[in-house]
C-alpha cells in the first residue's frame, strides 16, 4: 500500500459517476463478467439523469443526425443511431417501464420513448451489486493512477477524508460534463458564461475532463456548445423541482428579441438552440413575444410525456420573471420599452417580422423567418424576459466508438474509457439527446472496459453471466 492511501481495493473496472452513462457502463461491465466499483461523489445516485423527465430519445436516422448536427462526429452519431433499437429492447427486457408508443419530433426532429429513469438507474445498480460489485456514494475520485504505459486504477476520497486506492484494469469516466465549473465555462464559451443558470446536479464540475487530461486524453470540438432551456428572468429560486416547469419549451413559436429590440436567430430552430443563442446577446438576456394562441397551445400543453401540462408563462411570472400582458401589440411594446428596450427598434423589428411571416417566410433585417413561422395575432399578447441555462456541456473527452479515451494523436489511452456528457463531439450546437446517448455510450465504454479487464486477468474467476446477459458484439 502506498503511504498516502488508507486502503487498497481490487476490482476489474471502476466507473466514476452514477448518472445514466455511468450506471449503464457499470451494468454492462458487470454483465460482461467484471467485478465493478461504481463510485459517486454526491450523497445520492443518479446525477442529472435522476432530475430528468425520462424521455429516452435521439435522432431517428443518420441522415437526420447529420441534418440537425452537421458539426457532430458522424462516426459516433452513426453508431449511436444504429444501437438505439437494441438498447431500447434491453430496457424493455429489464422490466422497467417503457412507453409502448414513440414520441415523434422530440426537440423538433427526434424519436423517443418515455421511461421511468429512476427505475432504470436502480436496475443498473442492482445488476452491479448482484454480480458481486459495489456501488458507493460520497466517493470523490481525485486521481487516475497510471504506470506510464496504462491506467491501473484510481484514488478516491471517502466522506471521512480517507483515501482509497482502487486497483483496476480499466477506468470509465462518466462525471456528467463541466457545466458546474465556471472557470471552464468562461474559458470555452466566453464572457457571458458566468451568467448561465445551472440546470443540473451540482457535482458535474469537470472532474472527468480534468482526470482524463492528466492521463493524456485529447479534447474535442463543441467545447463552447451546451444543452439547456430558456428560463424566465429573474427567478426567486431555482431548485431541481423548478427545472422542468420553469423551462420555456414553446419559445420556438414566439418572436425572440434581445435587449436592443432586435431578432438574432430563426426561432423555429427550437428552445435548446435559442438557449445557446441568447447566451451571446447583450447581458445574456432575451424577450419572448407571443400571443394567446401560443400561450394556450404550445405554452401550456405537455411537450413530451413526463413534463406535465402547465401554463409555463404563468409559472415564470409567479416565479418572479419580468413579464407583460396587453390587449394589442403596440400596447405590449410600450410596456416592454419600459424595460430599457428601444421602442422604435422593437416596433420596426415586429413590423418587419409580421410582414415577412405573412408572405410565407424569408429574411427580416438580415435574420431568417421560417416558412412555418406564425406572427402574433390573437389577443391578448404577452412578453416574457428570459435567460439561458445549462444542463450539460457538449465538448469534452475524445473517444472512439468503443468508448476508449484517445490522446491528442488519436491513440487510445490504455485502460481509460469515457461516456455520456464527459465525452465530446456527439452533440455540437445541435442536440442528439441526453438519456439515450448517455446510456448507449455507457454501454460502449462498459463493455470495452470489461473486455480489457477479462483479457488482462483471464485466469481469475468471474461473476457468472447468464445466457442473454452477455453483451452483444
N, C-alpha and C positions, 0 to 999 in steps of 0.2 A: 504493500500500500504506500502510495506517495505520501510524504509527510504533510501535505496540505489538504488531504482528504480525510474525512472521518469514517467513511465506509466505502467499500467496493462491492458492486453487484455485477453479476454476469448475466447478460441476456443475448439474444441474437440480433434484435432490432430495437432501436429506440426511436419513438415518434415524439417529436416536440410540438405540442399544441393539440387540443382536443376538439377543434371545430369540425366541420363536416369533412374536410380533406384529411385531417389527422385521424379522425375516427375511422374513415374508410381505409386509410393506409394501414392503421393498426389492425383492423379487422381482416383485411386482405392478407397481410403478412401472417397473422395468426392462423388463418385458414390454410395458408401455404405451408404450415408446419413449423413456423418460427416462434420462439419464445419472445414476447413483445413487452416492452415497457412503454406505456402511454403516459407522458408527463405533461401536466397542465399547470401553468404558474398561478392562475387565478384560483379562487376558492370553490368554484363551480365548473363543471364541464360544459363544453358546447360552443364557446366563443361567440362570434357574431351570428353564427348559424342558428343558435338557440333563440335569437331575438327575431328571426325572420318569420314570414307568413307561411313558408313551406312550399313555395312553388318551385318544382323541380323542372327547369326548362333550359333550353338552349336553341341554337339555330336548327331549323328543320332539314337543312341540306348544306353541302359545302358551298354551293352557289349562293345561297342566302347568307352564309357566313362571310364570304368574300365581298358580297354587296354591302352588307352592314358594317363590316370591319375590314376595309380594304388595306389597312396598315397592319393587320394582325399576322401572326405566324401561321401561314396556311397549313404547314405540316402538322402543327399541334391542333389547329382547327379541324382539319380533316379527320384526325384520329379521334377527337372529341365527338364529332358528329357520328362517326362510324361506330363508336362504343355506346352510344346513348341507349339504343333499344335493349342491348344485352344488360346494361346496368339497370334499366327500368325493370326488366324481368327479374333481376336479382333482388331488388327491393320488394317486388310483389311476392316472390318466393319466401322471403323472410317473414311474411305475415304482417308487416307494418302497413297501416292504411295508405293506399294509393288510389286516387280517383280513377274511375272507370273510363271517363271521357276526357279527352285532352282540352286544354285551353289554347286557342289559336291566337295568333298575333300578339303574343306576350311582348311587351315593350316594342310594339308595332310590327314585329316580324317573327318572333319565336314560337315554339310549341312546347307545351309543358303539362305536367300533371300535378295536382295538389297532393301533398303528402303531409304526414304528421312528422315533422322534422325532429321533434324531441324523441319520438319513438325510434326513429332511425338512429339517432345518436346513442340512445340507450342500448339498442340492439347491437350496435358495433362494439360497445364496451363489454357487453355480456359475452360476445364471441371471444374477445381477447382474454377475459378472465377465465372463461370455461376451458380455454386452450392452455391454461397454466401461466398466462401472463399477468401483468399488473397494470392498474390504471390509478394514477395518483394526482391529486390536486396539490396546490401550494409548492410546486417544484419548478423553480426558475433555472433554466439551463444557462450557465454563464460561460461555457467553453465547449467547443468541439475539439476533441482530442485527436491528434494525428501523429503518426511516426515518420512524417515527411513523405511517405510513399502512399499512405492510405489513411482514411479515417478509422479510428479504433474505438470511438465511444464519445461520451460527453461527461462533463462535470455539472452537477445541478446543486442548487442551494435549496434546502427544505425550509419549512416555515419557522423552524427554530434556529436557522442560520448554519446548520450543519452542511458540510459539503459531501455529496455522494457522487462517486465516480461510477458510471455505468460503462463497463467494457462490452462492446458490441461490434459485430462485423459490419453493421450498416446503421446509418442515422438518417431519419426523414424529418425535414424541416417543414412545419405547417403552422406557422405562428400568426397567420392572418393578415399580413401586409404591414405597412408602416404609417397608416393614417393617423395614429396617435402620437407620432413623433413630429413635433412642429418644426424642428430643425431640418429634418429630411424633407418635409413637405415644402418648406421655403426654398431649399436647395434645388429641388426638382421642378416645382410648379411655378414659383415666383412670389413676388412680394405680397400678393393677396391671400396666399395660402394660410396665413395665420388668422384669417377671418372665417375659414371653413368651420362649420358647426360639426362636431364629432357625432356621427350617427352610427356608432359601432360599440363593441365591447372595449373597455379601457385598456386591455392588455396588449393590443396589437400595436406595438411601438417600434417595429422594425427589428425585433430580436433575430428572426430568421435571416434577414438581409445582412445584418452585421456578422452573425455567426458564419454564414456562407462566405462572405468576403474574406474573413480571417482565414478560412480554409482554402482560399484560392479561387472562389467562384467568380465568373464573369457576370456582367449585367445585361440588361435588355433595353429595347426601345420601350416607349409608352411610359417612361418614368414620370411624365408630367400629367398623365391622364388617370382618371379615377371614376368610381361609381358612387352616386348619391342621388338625393332628390331635393328639389326646392322646398324650403320651409318658410312659413310666414316670418316676417321680421318686424320687430323683435319678438321673442317669446320669453315669457317669465320663467319658464323651466323647460328642460329638455332631457327627460329621463327615457330609459328604454321603452316604457309604456307609451311614450309620445311619438316614437319614431315612425310608426305606421300611420296613425291618424293625422299627424301634422304634415305628412308628405303631400304635396300638391300635384298628384299624378296627372291631372287633367290639363296641365299647362300647355300641352301641345294644341289645345283648342282655343287658346287665348291669343291676344296680342301682347307681346313681351317687349317692354322698352327699358332703357337704362335711366340713370338719374339725369341724363341730358335730354330725355324725352325722345330718344332715337331707338328704332329697331336695330338689331345687330345680328340676327340669326333667323333662319326659317323655323318657325315654331313647331311645325308638324314633325320635326325630327324626333320629338319625344322628350319627356321630362328629364330623363337621365343625361341626355346630351345638352339640354338647355341648362341644366345644373352646372355643368362644366363651363359653358359659355359665359354664364353670369359671373363666374369667378374672376374673369379678366376684364370686367367692366368697372367703371369708377366705384370705389368703395365696396366692390363685390356685392352690388345690390341691383335689383330689378323690380319692375312693377308689372303685374298681370292685369290686363284689362279684358273684360268679358261681359257677357250678357246673362239674362235669366235662364235662357235655354241651356247654356253651358253649365251654369250652376246646378240646375235641376236634372241634368243628364250625366255627362262625364264627371262633373264635380261632386256628384252625390252617389252614383252607382258604384258597385264594387269593381275595382279594376281587374282583380282576379280572386279566386276563392281564398278565403282566409283573412282578407283585409277588412271586410265589413262594409256595409253601405252606410256612409255617414256624409254629412254636409261638411266638406273639407274647408270651404271658405269660412263657414261659421266656427269650425274648430279653431282655425287660425286666429280669427277675430277674438274669440273668447280667450285664447292663449296670450293675447296682448299685441298681435301684429297690427301695424298701421293699415287701415282699410277705409273704403268709402263706398257709398251707395247713392245713386241718383236716378231720377226719372228719365233724364236724357243724357246723351253722350257729352254735349257741351257743358252741362252742369257737372258731370263727373270730372271732366278735365279741369274745370275751375277749381274743384276741391283738390285734385291731385297737384295742381300748381302750387297750392299752399304748402306742399311737402318740399318745396325748393326746386321743382322741375319747371323749366321754361315753358309757359303756356303756348306761345306761338309755335315753338318747335314741336311740342307734343301734338298740337292741333294739326299741323301740317303732316306729321307722321301718320296720324289716324286717318286723315282725309285721303292721303295717297294710298294707304293700305286698303281702305274700303273701296276705292276706285279700282285698284288692280285686282283685288279679290273678286269684285263684281263682274269682271270680264274674263274670269277663268284662270287667274294667276299670271305671274310674270315677275317683274322686278319693280320694287318700290324704293326709291332713294338708295339704289345700289344693293338692296337686300332682297333675296328671293321671296316671292309669295307663292306658296304651293297651289296647284290647281284645285286641291281639296280644301283650301283654306276657306273659312266661313267668317265673314265680318260680323261684328256685334250688331244686332238689330232688334232684339226683343227686350223691352224694358221690364224691370229696372236693370241698370248697368252697375258693374262692380269694378273696383280696383283693389289690389292687394299687394303690399310690398313684400318681396321675398328675398331670401338669402340662400346661398348654396350650402350643402352639407357633404360630408364624405363618409362612406361606409367602408370601402376598402380601395386600395390602390391597384392600378393595372400593370405597373412595371415592377421589376424585381429580379429574382434569381433566374439565370439562364438554365434551361433544361432541354432534354430531348424527349422523344415520345415514350421512352422507358422510365421517365421520371428522374434520370440521372442528372445531377448538377454538372454543368460544364464550366470549364475555366475560360479565360479570355480568348484562348486559341481554339475553343470548341471541343476540347478534350475532356472526357469525364474525370471528375474528382472522385477517385475510387472510394466507394463506401458511403458517399453522400448523395442524398436524394431530396427532392422538394416537390411540393404540390400546393394547390389552392391559391390563395391570394399572395403567397410568398413568391410565386413564380411570376414571370413577366412575359408579355407579348401575345398571350392568348386573346385578351381583350386589348383594344387600343383605341381610345376615344369611344368607339362603338363598343357595346357591352354584349358579351356572349353568354351571360347568365352567371349566377353565383353558386347555388347549391349543386346543380348538376355538374358544372365544370370542376367544382371543388371535390365532389365525390369521385368523379371519373379520374381526375389526375391523381387523387389519393390512391385509387386502385393501381394506377400505373406504378407509382412510387413504392407502395407497399408490396406489390407483387415482385418487383425487381429487387427490393431490399431482402425479401425472404429468399429469393433465388440465390442471392450473393451469400447470405448467411449459411444456407444449407450447403452450398458448394465449398465454403470456407471450412466447414466442420462436418463433413459428410458422415463421419462415423458416430457422431453423438446422436442419442435418441431424441426424437422429436415428438411433439404432441400429435396424436392420431388425427388424420384428416379423412373424413368420411367421403364416400363417393358422392359427387355433386358439390362438395365443398372445394375441390381442387380448382385453382384459378385456371381459367381458360387462356391459352396462349395463342 
